[in-house]
Amino acid sequence: MERIIFTHKATFGVAIMGTKREGTLLINSDMHFPMQSVFKFTIALVVLSEVDKGTLCLDQKIGIEESELLPDL
C-alpha cells in the first residue's frame, strides 16, 4: 500500500483497522482530510437504516439549511 501511495505526487490518508491490533495500517493519520465522496456512503447507510425502521421513506426529501453546513476548510 505504501509503495503504491508514495509513487504518486499527491497526499493520501489511509486508515485500515484489522481484527487485531497488529493488523491496523495508518498512513498520514495525523493529517486532516475531507470525507468528500466517501461520506456519501455513510449517509446512505444511515438513511437506509432509518427506512428499514420506518422513520424515513425512500422518496422522502430531507432539507438541509445553510446554517447546518460546515464552513469550507
N, CA, C, O and CB atoms as a CASP TS submission, in Angstrom:
PFRMAT TS
TARGET T0000
AUTHOR 0000-0000-0000
METHOD Language model
MODEL 1
PARENT N/A
ATOM      1  N   MET     1       0.833  -1.181   0.000  1.00  0.00           N
ATOM      2  CA  MET     1       0.000   0.000   0.000  1.00  0.00           C
ATOM      3  C   MET     1       0.881   1.250   0.000  1.00  0.00           C
ATOM      4  O   MET     1       0.677   2.150  -0.814  1.00  0.00           O
ATOM      5  CB  MET     1      -0.949  -0.005   1.213  1.00  0.00           C
ATOM      6  N   GLU     2       1.847   1.310   0.896  1.00  0.00           N
ATOM      7  CA  GLU     2       2.706   2.496   0.955  1.00  0.00           C
ATOM      8  C   GLU     2       3.493   2.692  -0.342  1.00  0.00           C
ATOM      9  O   GLU     2       3.683   3.822  -0.791  1.00  0.00           O
ATOM     10  CB  GLU     2       3.672   2.387   2.136  1.00  0.00           C
ATOM     11  N   ARG     3       3.943   1.606  -0.933  1.00  0.00           N
ATOM     12  CA  ARG     3       4.708   1.698  -2.181  1.00  0.00           C
ATOM     13  C   ARG     3       3.841   2.314  -3.286  1.00  0.00           C
ATOM     14  O   ARG     3       4.327   3.123  -4.077  1.00  0.00           O
ATOM     15  CB  ARG     3       5.223   0.295  -2.613  1.00  0.00           C
ATOM     16  N   ILE     4       2.593   1.942  -3.340  1.00  0.00           N
ATOM     17  CA  ILE     4       1.685   2.487  -4.357  1.00  0.00           C
ATOM     18  C   ILE     4       1.425   3.964  -4.088  1.00  0.00           C
ATOM     19  O   ILE     4       1.490   4.782  -5.005  1.00  0.00           O
ATOM     20  CB  ILE     4       0.348   1.701  -4.380  1.00  0.00           C
ATOM     21  N   ILE     5       1.132   4.310  -2.840  1.00  0.00           N
ATOM     22  CA  ILE     5       0.801   5.688  -2.481  1.00  0.00           C
ATOM     23  C   ILE     5       1.973   6.626  -2.726  1.00  0.00           C
ATOM     24  O   ILE     5       1.796   7.692  -3.315  1.00  0.00           O
ATOM     25  CB  ILE     5       0.372   5.765  -1.024  1.00  0.00           C
ATOM     26  N   PHE     6       3.148   6.252  -2.292  1.00  0.00           N
ATOM     27  CA  PHE     6       4.284   7.167  -2.349  1.00  0.00           C
ATOM     28  C   PHE     6       4.907   7.294  -3.736  1.00  0.00           C
ATOM     29  O   PHE     6       5.854   8.061  -3.913  1.00  0.00           O
ATOM     30  CB  PHE     6       5.327   6.720  -1.384  1.00  0.00           C
ATOM     31  N   THR     7       4.395   6.557  -4.725  1.00  0.00           N
ATOM     32  CA  THR     7       4.872   6.731  -6.099  1.00  0.00           C
ATOM     33  C   THR     7       4.085   7.810  -6.831  1.00  0.00           C
ATOM     34  O   THR     7       4.384   8.114  -7.986  1.00  0.00           O
ATOM     35  CB  THR     7       4.779   5.411  -6.864  1.00  0.00           C
ATOM     36  N   HIS     8       3.081   8.395  -6.176  1.00  0.00           N
ATOM     37  CA  HIS     8       2.265   9.447  -6.776  1.00  0.00           C
ATOM     38  C   HIS     8       2.568  10.788  -6.123  1.00  0.00           C
ATOM     39  O   HIS     8       2.923  10.853  -4.946  1.00  0.00           O
ATOM     40  CB  HIS     8       0.770   9.116  -6.648  1.00  0.00           C
ATOM     41  N   LYS     9       2.424  11.851  -6.896  1.00  0.00           N
ATOM     42  CA  LYS     9       2.641  13.199  -6.373  1.00  0.00           C
ATOM     43  C   LYS     9       1.328  13.725  -5.811  1.00  0.00           C
ATOM     44  O   LYS     9       0.711  14.624  -6.382  1.00  0.00           O
ATOM     45  CB  LYS     9       3.194  14.152  -7.477  1.00  0.00           C
ATOM     46  N   ALA    10       0.915  13.160  -4.696  1.00  0.00           N
ATOM     47  CA  ALA    10      -0.331  13.549  -4.036  1.00  0.00           C
ATOM     48  C   ALA    10      -0.212  13.186  -2.559  1.00  0.00           C
ATOM     49  O   ALA    10       0.663  12.413  -2.168  1.00  0.00           O
ATOM     50  CB  ALA    10      -1.578  12.849  -4.698  1.00  0.00           C
ATOM     51  N   THR    11      -1.075  13.733  -1.769  1.00  0.00           N
ATOM     52  CA  THR    11      -1.096  13.405  -0.349  1.00  0.00           C
ATOM     53  C   THR    11      -2.297  12.517  -0.083  1.00  0.00           C
ATOM     54  O   THR    11      -3.436  12.896  -0.356  1.00  0.00           O
ATOM     55  CB  THR    11      -1.142  14.689   0.533  1.00  0.00           C
ATOM     56  N   PHE    12      -2.041  11.355   0.443  1.00  0.00           N
ATOM     57  CA  PHE    12      -3.080  10.383   0.731  1.00  0.00           C
ATOM     58  C   PHE    12      -3.184  10.158   2.228  1.00  0.00           C
ATOM     59  O   PHE    12      -2.207  10.313   2.961  1.00  0.00           O
ATOM     60  CB  PHE    12      -2.805   9.063   0.009  1.00  0.00           C
ATOM     61  N   GLY    13      -4.352   9.799   2.664  1.00  0.00           N
ATOM     62  CA  GLY    13      -4.562   9.359   4.029  1.00  0.00           C
ATOM     63  C   GLY    13      -5.278   8.028   3.995  1.00  0.00           C
ATOM     64  O   GLY    13      -6.290   7.873   3.313  1.00  0.00           O
ATOM     65  N   VAL    14      -4.749   7.068   4.735  1.00  0.00           N
ATOM     66  CA  VAL    14      -5.327   5.731   4.744  1.00  0.00           C
ATOM     67  C   VAL    14      -5.440   5.253   6.181  1.00  0.00           C
ATOM     68  O   VAL    14      -4.516   5.430   6.976  1.00  0.00           O
ATOM     69  CB  VAL    14      -4.477   4.747   3.898  1.00  0.00           C
ATOM     70  N   ALA    15      -6.558   4.656   6.509  1.00  0.00           N
ATOM     71  CA  ALA    15      -6.744   4.020   7.807  1.00  0.00           C
ATOM     72  C   ALA    15      -7.501   2.723   7.595  1.00  0.00           C
ATOM     73  O   ALA    15      -8.661   2.726   7.182  1.00  0.00           O
ATOM     74  CB  ALA    15      -7.501   4.957   8.800  1.00  0.00           C
ATOM     75  N   ILE    16      -6.840   1.625   7.877  1.00  0.00           N
ATOM     76  CA  ILE    16      -7.453   0.306   7.757  1.00  0.00           C
ATOM     77  C   ILE    16      -7.260  -0.383   9.095  1.00  0.00           C
ATOM     78  O   ILE    16      -6.134  -0.601   9.541  1.00  0.00           O
ATOM     79  CB  ILE    16      -6.828  -0.534   6.572  1.00  0.00           C
ATOM     80  N   MET    17      -8.368  -0.722   9.726  1.00  0.00           N
ATOM     81  CA  MET    17      -8.298  -1.379  11.022  1.00  0.00           C
ATOM     82  C   MET    17      -8.530  -2.871  10.843  1.00  0.00           C
ATOM     83  O   MET    17      -9.572  -3.302  10.350  1.00  0.00           O
ATOM     84  CB  MET    17      -9.330  -0.777  12.005  1.00  0.00           C
ATOM     85  N   GLY    18      -7.546  -3.640  11.249  1.00  0.00           N
ATOM     86  CA  GLY    18      -7.676  -5.087  11.194  1.00  0.00           C
ATOM     87  C   GLY    18      -8.412  -5.608  12.412  1.00  0.00           C
ATOM     88  O   GLY    18      -8.775  -4.849  13.310  1.00  0.00           O
ATOM     89  N   THR    19      -8.624  -6.904  12.428  1.00  0.00           N
ATOM     90  CA  THR    19      -9.321  -7.503  13.563  1.00  0.00           C
ATOM     91  C   THR    19      -8.418  -7.599  14.787  1.00  0.00           C
ATOM     92  O   THR    19      -8.898  -7.767  15.908  1.00  0.00           O
ATOM     93  CB  THR    19      -9.842  -8.886  13.191  1.00  0.00           C
ATOM     94  N   LYS    20      -7.130  -7.493  14.572  1.00  0.00           N
ATOM     95  CA  LYS    20      -6.173  -7.489  15.676  1.00  0.00           C
ATOM     96  C   LYS    20      -5.367  -6.206  15.603  1.00  0.00           C
ATOM     97  O   LYS    20      -5.239  -5.615  14.531  1.00  0.00           O
ATOM     98  CB  LYS    20      -5.239  -8.738  15.630  1.00  0.00           C
ATOM     99  N   ARG    21      -4.829  -5.774  16.715  1.00  0.00           N
ATOM    100  CA  ARG    21      -4.087  -4.507  16.775  1.00  0.00           C
ATOM    101  C   ARG    21      -2.963  -4.451  15.739  1.00  0.00           C
ATOM    102  O   ARG    21      -2.750  -3.410  15.117  1.00  0.00           O
ATOM    103  CB  ARG    21      -3.507  -4.304  18.174  1.00  0.00           C
ATOM    104  N   GLU    22      -2.261  -5.528  15.552  1.00  0.00           N
ATOM    105  CA  GLU    22      -1.151  -5.515  14.590  1.00  0.00           C
ATOM    106  C   GLU    22      -1.635  -5.511  13.147  1.00  0.00           C
ATOM    107  O   GLU    22      -0.828  -5.378  12.228  1.00  0.00           O
ATOM    108  CB  GLU    22      -0.250  -6.715  14.817  1.00  0.00           C
ATOM    109  N   GLY    23      -2.925  -5.651  12.937  1.00  0.00           N
ATOM    110  CA  GLY    23      -3.478  -5.623  11.592  1.00  0.00           C
ATOM    111  C   GLY    23      -3.933  -4.243  11.163  1.00  0.00           C
ATOM    112  O   GLY    23      -4.602  -4.114  10.138  1.00  0.00           O
ATOM    113  N   THR    24      -3.588  -3.197  11.924  1.00  0.00           N
ATOM    114  CA  THR    24      -4.024  -1.840  11.618  1.00  0.00           C
ATOM    115  C   THR    24      -2.955  -1.111  10.811  1.00  0.00           C
ATOM    116  O   THR    24      -1.770  -1.177  11.138  1.00  0.00           O
ATOM    117  CB  THR    24      -4.341  -1.069  12.911  1.00  0.00           C
ATOM    118  N   LEU    25      -3.377  -0.415   9.757  1.00  0.00           N
ATOM    119  CA  LEU    25      -2.472   0.367   8.918  1.00  0.00           C
ATOM    120  C   LEU    25      -2.922   1.816   8.940  1.00  0.00           C
ATOM    121  O   LEU    25      -4.075   2.116   8.631  1.00  0.00           O
ATOM    122  CB  LEU    25      -2.434  -0.182   7.462  1.00  0.00           C
ATOM    123  N   LEU    26      -2.024   2.713   9.301  1.00  0.00           N
ATOM    124  CA  LEU    26      -2.309   4.150   9.304  1.00  0.00           C
ATOM    125  C   LEU    26      -1.231   4.860   8.499  1.00  0.00           C
ATOM    126  O   LEU    26      -0.039   4.684   8.750  1.00  0.00           O
ATOM    127  CB  LEU    26      -2.378   4.714  10.763  1.00  0.00           C
ATOM    128  N   ILE    27      -1.653   5.658   7.538  1.00  0.00           N
ATOM    129  CA  ILE    27      -0.727   6.461   6.743  1.00  0.00           C
ATOM    130  C   ILE    27      -1.235   7.896   6.776  1.00  0.00           C
ATOM    131  O   ILE    27      -2.378   8.166   6.405  1.00  0.00           O
ATOM    132  CB  ILE    27      -0.605   5.923   5.261  1.00  0.00           C
ATOM    133  N   ASN    28      -0.391   8.804   7.217  1.00  0.00           N
ATOM    134  CA  ASN    28      -0.746  10.225   7.385  1.00  0.00           C
ATOM    135  C   ASN    28      -1.949  10.400   8.307  1.00  0.00           C
ATOM    136  O   ASN    28      -2.821  11.230   8.052  1.00  0.00           O
ATOM    137  CB  ASN    28      -1.043  10.865   6.022  1.00  0.00           C
ATOM    138  N   SER    29      -1.988   9.625   9.360  1.00  0.00           N
ATOM    139  CA  SER    29      -3.131   9.666  10.278  1.00  0.00           C
ATOM    140  C   SER    29      -3.187  10.949  11.101  1.00  0.00           C
ATOM    141  O   SER    29      -4.201  11.233  11.738  1.00  0.00           O
ATOM    142  CB  SER    29      -3.083   8.478  11.207  1.00  0.00           C
ATOM    143  N   ASP    30      -2.106  11.723  11.091  1.00  0.00           N
ATOM    144  CA  ASP    30      -2.096  12.973  11.840  1.00  0.00           C
ATOM    145  C   ASP    30      -2.599  14.155  10.999  1.00  0.00           C
ATOM    146  O   ASP    30      -2.658  15.283  11.488  1.00  0.00           O
ATOM    147  CB  ASP    30      -0.691  13.260  12.346  1.00  0.00           C
ATOM    148  N   MET    31      -2.957  13.899   9.754  1.00  0.00           N
ATOM    149  CA  MET    31      -3.434  14.953   8.858  1.00  0.00           C
ATOM    150  C   MET    31      -4.956  14.931   8.775  1.00  0.00           C
ATOM    151  O   MET    31      -5.579  13.892   8.992  1.00  0.00           O
ATOM    152  CB  MET    31      -2.819  14.791   7.453  1.00  0.00           C
ATOM    153  N   HIS    32      -5.555  16.086   8.460  1.00  0.00           N
ATOM    154  CA  HIS    32      -6.998  16.203   8.290  1.00  0.00           C
ATOM    155  C   HIS    32      -7.335  16.094   6.805  1.00  0.00           C
ATOM    156  O   HIS    32      -6.752  16.795   5.978  1.00  0.00           O
ATOM    157  CB  HIS    32      -7.522  17.542   8.881  1.00  0.00           C
ATOM    158  N   PHE    33      -8.274  15.218   6.472  1.00  0.00           N
ATOM    159  CA  PHE    33      -8.727  15.048   5.100  1.00  0.00           C
ATOM    160  C   PHE    33     -10.248  15.163   5.063  1.00  0.00           C
ATOM    161  O   PHE    33     -10.921  14.559   5.898  1.00  0.00           O
ATOM    162  CB  PHE    33      -8.257  13.683   4.521  1.00  0.00           C
ATOM    163  N   PRO    34     -10.809  15.920   4.119  1.00  0.00           N
ATOM    164  CA  PRO    34     -12.276  15.958   3.996  1.00  0.00           C
ATOM    165  C   PRO    34     -12.788  14.608   3.498  1.00  0.00           C
ATOM    166  O   PRO    34     -12.111  13.925   2.730  1.00  0.00           O
ATOM    167  CB  PRO    34     -12.725  17.099   3.032  1.00  0.00           C
ATOM    168  N   MET    35     -13.967  14.234   3.932  1.00  0.00           N
ATOM    169  CA  MET    35     -14.530  12.928   3.564  1.00  0.00           C
ATOM    170  C   MET    35     -14.937  12.880   2.087  1.00  0.00           C
ATOM    171  O   MET    35     -14.868  11.816   1.472  1.00  0.00           O
ATOM    172  CB  MET    35     -15.743  12.610   4.447  1.00  0.00           C
ATOM    173  N   GLN    36     -15.347  13.976   1.524  1.00  0.00           N
ATOM    174  CA  GLN    36     -15.765  14.072   0.131  1.00  0.00           C
ATOM    175  C   GLN    36     -16.733  12.963  -0.244  1.00  0.00           C
ATOM    176  O   GLN    36     -17.693  12.731   0.491  1.00  0.00           O
ATOM    177  CB  GLN    36     -14.556  14.032  -0.783  1.00  0.00           C
ATOM    178  N   SER    37     -16.524  12.276  -1.342  1.00  0.00           N
ATOM    179  CA  SER    37     -17.480  11.278  -1.825  1.00  0.00           C
ATOM    180  C   SER    37     -17.617  10.085  -0.892  1.00  0.00           C
ATOM    181  O   SER    37     -18.653   9.421  -0.893  1.00  0.00           O
ATOM    182  CB  SER    37     -17.071  10.797  -3.188  1.00  0.00           C
ATOM    183  N   VAL    38     -16.601   9.803  -0.103  1.00  0.00           N
ATOM    184  CA  VAL    38     -16.675   8.676   0.821  1.00  0.00           C
ATOM    185  C   VAL    38     -17.811   8.880   1.815  1.00  0.00           C
ATOM    186  O   VAL    38     -18.430   7.915   2.264  1.00  0.00           O
ATOM    187  CB  VAL    38     -15.341   8.495   1.563  1.00  0.00           C
ATOM    188  N   PHE    39     -18.084  10.133   2.158  1.00  0.00           N
ATOM    189  CA  PHE    39     -19.121  10.448   3.136  1.00  0.00           C
ATOM    190  C   PHE    39     -20.504  10.085   2.627  1.00  0.00           C
ATOM    191  O   PHE    39     -21.398   9.799   3.423  1.00  0.00           O
ATOM    192  CB  PHE    39     -19.077  11.918   3.493  1.00  0.00           C
ATOM    193  N   LYS    40     -20.695  10.090   1.314  1.00  0.00           N
ATOM    194  CA  LYS    40     -21.999   9.759   0.738  1.00  0.00           C
ATOM    195  C   LYS    40     -22.409   8.330   1.106  1.00  0.00           C
ATOM    196  O   LYS    40     -23.590   8.067   1.332  1.00  0.00           O
ATOM    197  CB  LYS    40     -21.968   9.925  -0.796  1.00  0.00           C
ATOM    198  N   PHE    41     -21.463   7.425   1.168  1.00  0.00           N
ATOM    199  CA  PHE    41     -21.743   6.034   1.515  1.00  0.00           C
ATOM    200  C   PHE    41     -22.256   5.946   2.947  1.00  0.00           C
ATOM    201  O   PHE    41     -23.218   5.229   3.223  1.00  0.00           O
ATOM    202  CB  PHE    41     -20.482   5.162   1.339  1.00  0.00           C
ATOM    203  N   THR    42     -21.614   6.676   3.859  1.00  0.00           N
ATOM    204  CA  THR    42     -22.029   6.688   5.264  1.00  0.00           C
ATOM    205  C   THR    42     -23.440   7.240   5.407  1.00  0.00           C
ATOM    206  O   THR    42     -24.253   6.685   6.146  1.00  0.00           O
ATOM    207  CB  THR    42     -21.051   7.517   6.109  1.00  0.00           C
ATOM    208  N   ILE    43     -23.734   8.324   4.708  1.00  0.00           N
ATOM    209  CA  ILE    43     -25.076   8.906   4.747  1.00  0.00           C
ATOM    210  C   ILE    43     -26.095   7.906   4.206  1.00  0.00           C
ATOM    211  O   ILE    43     -27.172   7.748   4.782  1.00  0.00           O
ATOM    212  CB  ILE    43     -25.127  10.222   3.934  1.00  0.00           C
ATOM    213  N   ALA    44     -25.771   7.241   3.123  1.00  0.00           N
ATOM    214  CA  ALA    44     -26.685   6.259   2.535  1.00  0.00           C
ATOM    215  C   ALA    44     -26.984   5.135   3.522  1.00  0.00           C
ATOM    216  O   ALA    44     -28.129   4.693   3.620  1.00  0.00           O
ATOM    217  CB  ALA    44     -26.093   5.680   1.239  1.00  0.00           C
ATOM    218  N   LEU    45     -25.977   4.667   4.251  1.00  0.00           N
ATOM    219  CA  LEU    45     -26.199   3.613   5.240  1.00  0.00           C
ATOM    220  C   LEU    45     -27.164   4.064   6.332  1.00  0.00           C
ATOM    221  O   LEU    45     -28.056   3.312   6.727  1.00  0.00           O
ATOM    222  CB  LEU    45     -24.874   3.185   5.863  1.00  0.00           C
ATOM    223  N   VAL    46     -26.985   5.293   6.819  1.00  0.00           N
ATOM    224  CA  VAL    46     -27.863   5.817   7.867  1.00  0.00           C
ATOM    225  C   VAL    46     -29.282   5.985   7.343  1.00  0.00           C
ATOM    226  O   VAL    46     -30.242   5.603   8.012  1.00  0.00           O
ATOM    227  CB  VAL    46     -27.332   7.159   8.399  1.00  0.00           C
ATOM    228  N   VAL    47     -29.419   6.553   6.155  1.00  0.00           N
ATOM    229  CA  VAL    47     -30.756   6.761   5.582  1.00  0.00           C
ATOM    230  C   VAL    47     -31.461   5.423   5.368  1.00  0.00           C
ATOM    231  O   VAL    47     -32.635   5.287   5.714  1.00  0.00           O
ATOM    232  CB  VAL    47     -30.661   7.533   4.244  1.00  0.00           C
ATOM    233  N   LEU    48     -30.771   4.443   4.810  1.00  0.00           N
ATOM    234  CA  LEU    48     -31.400   3.140   4.572  1.00  0.00           C
ATOM    235  C   LEU    48     -31.750   2.438   5.882  1.00  0.00           C
ATOM    236  O   LEU    48     -32.743   1.714   5.948  1.00  0.00           O
ATOM    237  CB  LEU    48     -30.476   2.252   3.737  1.00  0.00           C
ATOM    238  N   SER    49     -30.953   2.642   6.912  1.00  0.00           N
ATOM    239  CA  SER    49     -31.271   2.099   8.231  1.00  0.00           C
ATOM    240  C   SER    49     -32.563   2.712   8.764  1.00  0.00           C
ATOM    241  O   SER    49     -33.404   2.017   9.335  1.00  0.00           O
ATOM    242  CB  SER    49     -30.113   2.354   9.214  1.00  0.00           C
ATOM    243  N   GLU    50     -32.711   4.031   8.568  1.00  0.00           N
ATOM    244  CA  GLU    50     -33.936   4.716   9.002  1.00  0.00           C
ATOM    245  C   GLU    50     -35.144   4.285   8.165  1.00  0.00           C
ATOM    246  O   GLU    50     -36.261   4.230   8.679  1.00  0.00           O
ATOM    247  CB  GLU    50     -33.754   6.241   8.911  1.00  0.00           C
ATOM    248  N   VAL    51     -34.932   3.985   6.899  1.00  0.00           N
ATOM    249  CA  VAL    51     -36.015   3.463   6.056  1.00  0.00           C
ATOM    250  C   VAL    51     -36.449   2.096   6.585  1.00  0.00           C
ATOM    251  O   VAL    51     -37.645   1.819   6.677  1.00  0.00           O
ATOM    252  CB  VAL    51     -35.562   3.359   4.560  1.00  0.00           C
ATOM    253  N   ASP    52     -35.489   1.247   6.929  1.00  0.00           N
ATOM    254  CA  ASP    52     -35.822  -0.070   7.492  1.00  0.00           C
ATOM    255  C   ASP    52     -36.607   0.053   8.788  1.00  0.00           C
ATOM    256  O   ASP    52     -37.484  -0.767   9.063  1.00  0.00           O
ATOM    257  CB  ASP    52     -34.550  -0.878   7.738  1.00  0.00           C
ATOM    258  N   LYS    53     -36.299   1.077   9.592  1.00  0.00           N
ATOM    259  CA  LYS    53     -37.002   1.289  10.866  1.00  0.00           C
ATOM    260  C   LYS    53     -38.375   1.924  10.659  1.00  0.00           C
ATOM    261  O   LYS    53     -39.194   1.945  11.578  1.00  0.00           O
ATOM    262  CB  LYS    53     -36.160   2.170  11.793  1.00  0.00           C
ATOM    263  N   GLY    54     -38.634   2.444   9.453  1.00  0.00           N
ATOM    264  CA  GLY    54     -39.901   3.104   9.173  1.00  0.00           C
ATOM    265  C   GLY    54     -39.903   4.584   9.510  1.00  0.00           C
ATOM    266  O   GLY    54     -40.942   5.238   9.433  1.00  0.00           O
ATOM    267  N   THR    55     -38.736   5.121   9.887  1.00  0.00           N
ATOM    268  CA  THR    55     -38.618   6.541  10.232  1.00  0.00           C
ATOM    269  C   THR    55     -38.612   7.424   8.989  1.00  0.00           C
ATOM    270  O   THR    55     -39.144   8.534   9.013  1.00  0.00           O
ATOM    271  CB  THR    55     -37.347   6.784  11.044  1.00  0.00           C
ATOM    272  N   LEU    56     -38.027   6.946   7.924  1.00  0.00           N
ATOM    273  CA  LEU    56     -37.957   7.683   6.654  1.00  0.00           C
ATOM    274  C   LEU    56     -38.519   6.813   5.533  1.00  0.00           C
ATOM    275  O   LEU    56     -38.618   5.594   5.672  1.00  0.00           O
ATOM    276  CB  LEU    56     -36.488   8.110   6.332  1.00  0.00           C
ATOM    277  N   CYS    57     -38.887   7.453   4.419  1.00  0.00           N
ATOM    278  CA  CYS    57     -39.320   6.761   3.206  1.00  0.00           C
ATOM    279  C   CYS    57     -38.286   7.021   2.120  1.00  0.00           C
ATOM    280  O   CYS    57     -37.611   8.050   2.132  1.00  0.00           O
ATOM    281  CB  CYS    57     -40.747   7.232   2.752  1.00  0.00           C
ATOM    282  N   LEU    58     -38.165   6.097   1.194  1.00  0.00           N
ATOM    283  CA  LEU    58     -37.171   6.257   0.127  1.00  0.00           C
ATOM    284  C   LEU    58     -37.435   7.483  -0.745  1.00  0.00           C
ATOM    285  O   LEU    58     -36.492   8.074  -1.270  1.00  0.00           O
ATOM    286  CB  LEU    58     -37.143   5.016  -0.741  1.00  0.00           C
ATOM    287  N   ASP    59     -38.689   7.872  -0.909  1.00  0.00           N
ATOM    288  CA  ASP    59     -38.994   9.028  -1.755  1.00  0.00           C
ATOM    289  C   ASP    59     -39.131  10.328  -0.959  1.00  0.00           C
ATOM    290  O   ASP    59     -39.548  11.352  -1.502  1.00  0.00           O
ATOM    291  CB  ASP    59     -40.269   8.773  -2.527  1.00  0.00           C
ATOM    292  N   GLN    60     -38.783  10.284   0.314  1.00  0.00           N
ATOM    293  CA  GLN    60     -38.883  11.468   1.173  1.00  0.00           C
ATOM    294  C   GLN    60     -37.726  12.426   0.924  1.00  0.00           C
ATOM    295  O   GLN    60     -36.575  12.004   0.820  1.00  0.00           O
ATOM    296  CB  GLN    60     -38.913  11.057   2.649  1.00  0.00           C
ATOM    297  N   LYS    61     -38.034  13.714   0.830  1.00  0.00           N
ATOM    298  CA  LYS    61     -36.994  14.734   0.686  1.00  0.00           C
ATOM    299  C   LYS    61     -36.583  15.206   2.074  1.00  0.00           C
ATOM    300  O   LYS    61     -37.418  15.387   2.961  1.00  0.00           O
ATOM    301  CB  LYS    61     -37.491  15.933  -0.189  1.00  0.00           C
ATOM    302  N   ILE    62     -35.283  15.400   2.241  1.00  0.00           N
ATOM    303  CA  ILE    62     -34.738  15.860   3.519  1.00  0.00           C
ATOM    304  C   ILE    62     -34.012  17.170   3.247  1.00  0.00           C
ATOM    305  O   ILE    62     -33.031  17.203   2.504  1.00  0.00           O
ATOM    306  CB  ILE    62     -33.772  14.785   4.171  1.00  0.00           C
ATOM    307  N   GLY    63     -34.496  18.241   3.848  1.00  0.00           N
ATOM    308  CA  GLY    63     -33.891  19.557   3.627  1.00  0.00           C
ATOM    309  C   GLY    63     -32.677  19.789   4.525  1.00  0.00           C
ATOM    310  O   GLY    63     -32.628  19.326   5.664  1.00  0.00           O
ATOM    311  N   ILE    64     -31.717  20.504   3.992  1.00  0.00           N
ATOM    312  CA  ILE    64     -30.525  20.894   4.748  1.00  0.00           C
ATOM    313  C   ILE    64     -30.376  22.401   4.633  1.00  0.00           C
ATOM    314  O   ILE    64     -30.263  22.942   3.533  1.00  0.00           O
ATOM    315  CB  ILE    64     -29.238  20.155   4.228  1.00  0.00           C
ATOM    316  N   GLU    65     -30.377  23.063   5.758  1.00  0.00           N
ATOM    317  CA  GLU    65     -30.237  24.517   5.789  1.00  0.00           C
ATOM    318  C   GLU    65     -28.758  24.903   5.685  1.00  0.00           C
ATOM    319  O   GLU    65     -27.882  24.148   6.108  1.00  0.00           O
ATOM    320  CB  GLU    65     -30.862  25.099   7.084  1.00  0.00           C
ATOM    321  N   GLU    66     -28.494  26.061   5.131  1.00  0.00           N
ATOM    322  CA  GLU    66     -27.116  26.533   5.006  1.00  0.00           C
ATOM    323  C   GLU    66     -26.443  26.623   6.376  1.00  0.00           C
ATOM    324  O   GLU    66     -25.239  26.394   6.492  1.00  0.00           O
ATOM    325  CB  GLU    66     -27.080  27.901   4.306  1.00  0.00           C
ATOM    326  N   SER    67     -27.210  26.954   7.408  1.00  0.00           N
ATOM    327  CA  SER    67     -26.651  27.078   8.759  1.00  0.00           C
ATOM    328  C   SER    67     -26.186  25.720   9.307  1.00  0.00           C
ATOM    329  O   SER    67     -25.427  25.677  10.275  1.00  0.00           O
ATOM    330  CB  SER    67     -27.694  27.694   9.706  1.00  0.00           C
ATOM    331  N   GLU    68     -26.628  24.628   8.706  1.00  0.00           N
ATOM    332  CA  GLU    68     -26.229  23.288   9.152  1.00  0.00           C
ATOM    333  C   GLU    68     -24.930  22.824   8.497  1.00  0.00           C
ATOM    334  O   GLU    68     -24.370  21.807   8.905  1.00  0.00           O
ATOM    335  CB  GLU    68     -27.336  22.289   8.853  1.00  0.00           C
ATOM    336  N   LEU    69     -24.451  23.534   7.513  1.00  0.00           N
ATOM    337  CA  LEU    69     -23.236  23.160   6.799  1.00  0.00           C
ATOM    338  C   LEU    69     -22.003  23.707   7.494  1.00  0.00           C
ATOM    339  O   LEU    69     -22.047  24.763   8.125  1.00  0.00           O
ATOM    340  CB  LEU    69     -23.288  23.657   5.362  1.00  0.00           C
ATOM    341  N   LEU    70     -20.912  22.985   7.374  1.00  0.00           N
ATOM    342  CA  LEU    70     -19.648  23.444   7.924  1.00  0.00           C
ATOM    343  C   LEU    70     -19.008  24.426   6.939  1.00  0.00           C
ATOM    344  O   LEU    70     -19.191  24.298   5.728  1.00  0.00           O
ATOM    345  CB  LEU    70     -18.697  22.243   8.217  1.00  0.00           C
ATOM    346  N   PRO    71     -18.267  25.394   7.451  1.00  0.00           N
ATOM    347  CA  PRO    71     -17.572  26.303   6.532  1.00  0.00           C
ATOM    348  C   PRO    71     -16.476  25.570   5.782  1.00  0.00           C
ATOM    349  O   PRO    71     -15.991  24.534   6.235  1.00  0.00           O
ATOM    350  CB  PRO    71     -16.979  27.499   7.292  1.00  0.00           C
ATOM    351  N   ASP    72     -16.088  26.107   4.636  1.00  0.00           N
ATOM    352  CA  ASP    72     -15.002  25.497   3.858  1.00  0.00           C
ATOM    353  C   ASP    72     -13.739  25.438   4.709  1.00  0.00           C
ATOM    354  O   ASP    72     -13.394  26.398   5.398  1.00  0.00           O
ATOM    355  CB  ASP    72     -14.738  26.293   2.545  1.00  0.00           C
ATOM    356  N   LEU    73     -13.065  24.313   4.652  1.00  0.00           N
ATOM    357  CA  LEU    73     -11.815  24.143   5.410  1.00  0.00           C
ATOM    358  C   LEU    73     -10.626  24.436   4.535  1.00  0.00           C
ATOM    359  O   LEU    73      -9.487  24.348   4.992  1.00  0.00           O
ATOM    360  CB  LEU    73     -11.704  22.726   5.982  1.00  0.00           C
TER
END
